[in-house]
Amino acid sequence: MWTSRRRTRVAVAVAALSVAALTAACGGAGTGKTTAAAAAGAGSGGGGAVLKIKDPGNAGPLAVAKKEGILEKRLAEIGAKVEWGGSYASFTATIDAVRSGSINVLEGAISPVLGYLANSGDIKIFAFTDQVTDPAAPQTDGLVVKPDSPVKSVKDLVGKQVAVNKGGRGEYLLLLALQEAGIPADQVKRVYLNPDQGASAFATGKVDAWWAIVRAYPEAVAKGARVLVHGRDLPDKDLNMQAARVELLKEHPEVVRVYLKVLRELTAEARQNPERFQNVFLTQGPTAVSGPRLAEEVAKARYAGVPRFATAADGTFVTDVAGIFQKYGVLPGTVNPGDVIFDLKPAA
């Protein structure tokens, strides 16, 4: 009897081991992925991580990446995935989304993120894009006035009101322009408005000038605005940057590297074939562009800088931009470049 029971237990154990071996060989029921492939993904730095990015809109490298599922494919190779979030009306709203965890990677200039960096250690910059210096490239910002305005130069702004985005690129460039012209900043009233509000205030004459940036700039010029100075005319150190939440950078650096690699590849492709990166989802509607606006966006894409890994040497850009804001009381705290730049570049 004992021998019979013992044989039964041994048979059950062997059967269980056989099932386990078969399950392992097949990758588990319903996974559609072998254990070896799963192990390779986990060992590559993905580990089930989720890259969370705001909606890229209707143009640009990330719009193409979303439409064609490029990030989905590339991240799946290392056991990670991407989630596309919503769109945000301002950089402040984007920062709030980062704070809440709705997105964990963001793009923008150095200037608007400084306030967050000075007061929080949960994001770091991992990439920068150098300034476009080719004189043939379209301008992307400018201090504009009405065509019949008596203001002919930056020095004529004394006693005037200028619309800028608070703590952002518009305010940084205005302060830099005033400094270069030798005008005390307190002699020009800065009116804090987001781009849509700035456009309305400028159009209705509620402000004397406006530092128009990104898409607002070509629209203002198309409507007849006269430009006093461009950011490219100044010693502008406010580079475009990519930042991510620290836990993503530290726990899953390979996921962020894949993101940056895809962004670099598509930006380089857009320089060669810019038309493909316009009106990606829609050719009609409020997000679509045509005519002169389309030609302008195509030209900007042709000259766009390709993002690169951040290095310790880039701390000078952070220091310079923060220095302007600190000098004029925009940034009460200090920003140590060593605390806000993350070395993502893999070891050679």
C-alpha positions in Angstrom: 0.0 0.0 0.0 2.8 2.4 1.0 4.6 1.6 -2.2 1.5 2.2 -4.3 0.8 5.6 -2.7 4.5 6.6 -3.1 4.4 5.7 -6.8 1.2 7.8 -7.2 2.8 10.9 -5.5 5.9 10.5 -7.7 3.8 10.3 -10.8 1.9 13.4 -9.9 5.1 15.3 -9.2 6.6 14.3 -12.6 3.4 15.3 -14.3 3.5 18.7 -12.6 7.1 19.3 -13.6 6.3 18.4 -17.2 3.4 20.9 -17.3 5.6 23.6 -15.8 8.3 22.9 -18.4 5.8 23.0 -21.2 4.3 26.2 -19.9 7.8 27.8 -19.6 8.6 26.7 -23.2 5.4 28.2 -24.5 5.8 31.5 -22.6 2.7 31.0 -20.4 -0.9 30.7 -21.4 -2.2 33.7 -23.4 1.1 35.8 -23.3 2.0 35.3 -26.9 5.6 35.8 -25.9 8.2 33.3 -25.0 9.9 33.3 -21.6 13.2 33.9 -23.3 11.8 37.0 -25.1 10.2 38.2 -21.9 13.5 37.8 -20.0 15.3 39.7 -22.8 12.8 42.6 -22.6 13.0 42.8 -18.8 16.8 42.7 -18.9 17.0 45.5 -21.5 15.7 48.2 -19.1 12.0 48.2 -20.0 10.7 46.1 -17.1 7.1 46.9 -17.8 7.7 50.7 -17.7 5.2 53.1 -19.3 6.4 56.2 -21.2 3.7 58.8 -20.8 3.7 61.6 -23.4 1.3 64.5 -24.0 -0.6 64.4 -27.3 1.8 65.6 -30.1 -0.9 67.3 -32.1 -1.1 67.4 -35.9 2.6 68.0 -36.9 6.1 67.0 -36.0 8.2 64.0 -35.3 6.1 62.7 -32.4 2.9 63.1 -34.4 4.4 60.7 -37.0 5.6 58.4 -34.3 2.1 58.2 -32.9 0.4 57.7 -36.2 2.7 54.9 -37.3 3.1 53.3 -33.9 6.9 53.7 -34.0 7.4 54.1 -30.3 5.0 51.3 -29.5 7.1 48.9 -31.6 10.4 50.1 -30.4 9.5 50.0 -26.7 7.8 46.6 -27.0 11.3 45.3 -27.9 12.5 46.1 -24.4 9.4 45.2 -22.5 7.9 48.7 -22.2 5.0 50.6 -23.7 3.9 54.2 -24.4 0.7 56.0 -23.4 -0.3 59.2 -25.2 -2.0 61.7 -23.0 -4.0 64.8 -23.5 -3.1 68.2 -24.8 -2.4 71.2 -22.6 -3.0 74.9 -23.2 0.2 76.1 -21.5 3.5 74.9 -20.2 2.2 75.4 -16.7 -0.6 72.9 -17.4 2.0 70.5 -18.8 4.0 70.9 -15.6 0.9 70.1 -13.5 0.4 67.0 -15.6 4.0 66.0 -14.8 3.5 66.7 -11.1 0.4 64.5 -11.0 2.1 61.7 -13.0 -0.2 62.0 -16.0 2.9 62.4 -18.2 6.5 61.6 -17.3 8.4 63.1 -20.2 8.1 66.7 -21.4 9.6 69.1 -23.9 10.1 72.9 -23.8 12.5 75.7 -23.4 14.8 75.9 -20.3 13.1 79.1 -19.1 9.6 77.9 -18.2 10.8 74.8 -16.4 13.2 76.7 -14.1 10.6 77.5 -11.5 9.7 73.9 -11.1 13.3 72.7 -11.1 14.1 75.3 -8.3 11.4 73.9 -6.0 11.2 70.2 -6.9 13.6 67.4 -7.5 11.3 65.0 -9.3 12.3 65.8 -12.9 15.6 66.2 -14.6 16.8 67.3 -18.1 18.2 64.6 -20.2 18.5 66.2 -23.7 19.0 69.6 -25.3 18.6 71.0 -28.8 21.1 73.6 -29.9 20.0 76.9 -31.3 19.4 77.2 -35.0 21.9 79.7 -36.4 21.5 79.4 -40.1 20.4 82.8 -41.4 18.2 81.0 -44.0 16.1 79.4 -41.3 12.7 81.1 -40.5 12.5 83.1 -37.3 10.5 81.5 -34.6 9.8 84.4 -32.2 9.9 88.2 -32.2 9.0 91.3 -30.2 6.2 92.7 -32.3 4.3 96.0 -32.4 1.5 97.3 -34.6 2.7 98.5 -38.1 1.7 102.1 -37.2 3.2 102.0 -33.7 5.5 104.9 -32.7 7.8 102.3 -31.1 10.7 101.9 -33.4 13.2 100.2 -31.1 13.5 98.4 -27.8 14.5 101.8 -26.2 11.2 103.2 -27.1 9.4 100.7 -24.9 10.1 102.8 -21.8 6.7 103.4 -20.1 5.0 100.9 -22.4 3.2 97.7 -21.7 4.5 94.4 -23.2 2.7 91.1 -23.1 4.8 88.1 -22.2 4.3 84.6 -20.9 5.2 84.7 -17.2 8.4 82.9 -16.3 8.7 81.6 -19.8 10.6 82.3 -23.0 8.8 85.5 -23.8 9.7 87.1 -20.5 13.2 85.8 -20.7 13.8 87.3 -24.1 12.2 90.6 -23.2 14.5 90.9 -20.1 17.5 90.0 -22.2 16.6 92.6 -24.9 16.1 95.3 -22.3 19.4 94.4 -20.7 21.2 94.5 -24.0 19.6 97.9 -24.7 20.6 99.2 -21.3 17.1 99.8 -20.2 16.1 99.1 -16.5 13.5 96.4 -16.5 11.3 98.3 -14.1 10.8 101.0 -16.8 8.8 98.6 -19.0 5.6 97.0 -17.7 5.4 93.3 -18.3 1.8 92.1 -18.7 1.6 88.4 -18.0 -0.6 86.6 -20.6 -0.6 83.2 -22.1 -0.2 83.0 -26.0 -3.9 83.2 -26.7 -4.5 86.0 -24.3 -1.4 87.8 -25.6 -2.7 87.6 -29.2 -6.1 89.1 -28.2 -4.6 91.9 -26.1 -2.2 92.8 -28.9 -4.9 92.7 -31.6 -7.2 95.0 -29.5 -4.4 97.4 -28.5 -4.5 96.7 -24.8 -0.7 96.3 -24.9 1.9 98.2 -26.8 4.0 95.2 -27.8 4.1 91.5 -27.5 6.8 88.9 -27.5 5.2 86.3 -29.8 6.7 82.8 -29.7 6.2 79.5 -31.6 3.0 79.4 -33.7 1.8 82.8 -32.4 4.8 84.5 -34.1 4.1 83.7 -37.8 0.4 84.4 -37.2 1.2 87.9 -35.8 3.6 88.7 -38.7 1.0 87.4 -41.3 -1.4 89.9 -39.8 1.0 92.8 -40.4 2.9 93.1 -37.1 6.2 94.8 -37.2 9.2 93.1 -35.6 11.6 95.1 -33.3 14.0 92.3 -32.5 14.2 88.5 -32.7 15.6 86.1 -30.1 18.3 85.2 -32.6 19.5 88.8 -32.5 20.3 88.4 -28.8 22.8 86.2 -26.7 20.0 83.7 -26.2 20.9 80.7 -24.1 17.4 79.4 -23.7 17.8 76.0 -25.4 15.0 73.6 -26.0 15.2 70.7 -23.7 13.7 67.3 -22.9 13.0 66.3 -19.3 11.6 63.3 -17.5 10.6 62.2 -14.0 13.5 61.0 -12.0 12.1 57.6 -11.3 11.8 56.9 -15.0 15.3 58.0 -15.7 16.9 56.1 -12.8 14.8 52.9 -13.0 14.3 52.6 -16.7 17.0 54.7 -18.5 16.8 52.5 -21.6 13.1 53.4 -22.1 14.1 57.1 -22.2 17.0 56.3 -24.6 14.6 54.6 -27.0 12.4 57.7 -26.9 15.3 60.0 -27.6 16.6 57.8 -30.3 13.3 57.7 -32.1 12.9 61.5 -31.7 16.4 62.1 -33.1 15.8 59.8 -36.1 12.5 61.3 -37.0 13.8 64.9 -36.5 16.7 64.1 -38.9 14.2 62.6 -41.4 12.0 65.7 -41.1 14.9 67.9 -42.1 15.1 65.9 -45.4 11.4 65.4 -46.0 9.6 68.1 -44.0 6.3 67.8 -45.9 5.6 64.4 -44.4 5.6 65.8 -40.9 2.9 68.4 -41.5 -0.9 67.8 -41.3 -0.1 64.3 -40.0 -3.6 63.3 -38.9 -5.8 66.0 -40.5 -5.5 68.1 -43.6 -8.4 70.3 -42.7 -9.7 71.9 -39.5 -8.2 74.1 -36.8 -5.0 72.1 -36.4 -4.2 71.9 -40.1 -2.1 74.4 -41.9 -2.0 75.5 -45.6 -0.7 78.1 -47.9 2.0 80.5 -46.4 1.6 78.9 -43.0 2.3 75.4 -44.3 5.3 76.7 -46.2 6.6 78.4 -43.0 6.2 75.1 -41.0 7.9 73.1 -43.7 10.9 75.5 -43.8 11.2 75.4 -39.9 11.2 71.6 -40.0 13.9 71.7 -42.7 16.3 73.6 -40.4 15.2 72.1 -37.0 18.0 71.1 -34.7 18.3 67.4 -33.7 18.1 66.7 -29.9 21.2 65.4 -28.3 22.2 63.9 -24.9 22.6 66.5 -22.1 26.1 66.8 -20.7 27.6 68.6 -17.6 28.8 71.3 -20.0 25.2 72.3 -20.7 25.0 73.6 -17.1 26.2 76.9 -18.5 22.9 77.3 -20.4 20.8 76.6 -17.3 23.0 79.0 -15.3 22.7 81.8 -17.8 18.9 81.6 -18.2 18.4 81.3 -14.4 20.8 84.2 -13.9 18.6 86.5 -15.9 15.5 85.4 -14.0 17.2 85.8 -10.7 18.6 89.2 -11.5 15.1 90.6 -12.2 13.2 88.7 -9.4 11.4 86.2 -11.7 13.1 83.3 -10.0 13.4 83.7 -6.2 15.3 80.4 -5.7 18.5 79.1 -7.2 19.1 76.2 -9.6 22.2 74.1 -9.4 22.8 72.6 -12.9 24.4 69.5 -11.4 21.0 68.8 -9.7 18.8 69.2 -12.7 20.8 67.5 -15.6 20.8 63.8 -15.9 23.5 62.0 -17.8 21.5 59.5 -19.9 24.2 58.7 -22.4 25.2 55.0 -22.1 28.8 54.2 -21.2 31.0 53.7 -24.2 
